């Protein structure tokens, strides 16, 4: 069971979740997992499946996207959305049809839990971004409604990188991380992520895949030197949990350190206008 502890003055909360400590760790010098539980054929290594896209029987091969409960939950409802059967390729390298399936799974699971609390979907890509298993996946957590989340709301569109029929990709003026990229519905004042219709998911897949490819190209072309091992592409993204939703991608080119911890102020070493200019040039 997760325990929620408040800081009365700031209305911030901390979750105490000791169960997380025993998570497997593939990044350790001696990985604590030998067989990847998310690979096709290893379905028996995860808790029973909750959802799948693709043919085949529950907990048997054949799936294209698979959702299972997280064995080491942060909150009482915590699911893992396995992006594909591919152990190494993630959104930026998967075919667009597969990215559409992944987003369909996100949207469907969001809908399934919408009434249970605040639904947050996020993905950690790379061990340095907090992933403990390499196989690309996202996570869905449900946080009780009475817990105050300290999350930024949708920022105004500025420094546009790309747009298609329904979505716009941009680098908000209020960017806390270098090369931070947001994706939002063109029409502001929209609903929650669960309200995205099937007809818009392919367009969303297009901009998400495109944004990650552009950020990676900027890294490869040396616009910013990553603090991580050379050539490793490390990022997080999450989908804002409430109305007027957006996706926020934060590449992890820098570490957060004492100054940020002590002041709550973030130092962004790349002007978002410049980030957008560079990203527009990437193909
Ligand atoms: Zn795997």
Boltz pocket constraint, residues with backbone or C-beta under 6 A from the ligand:
constraints:
  - pocket:
      binder: B
      contacts: [[A, 36], [A, 37], [A, 38], [A, 39], [A, 40], [A, 85], [A, 86], [A, 87], [A, 135]]
      max_distance: 6.0
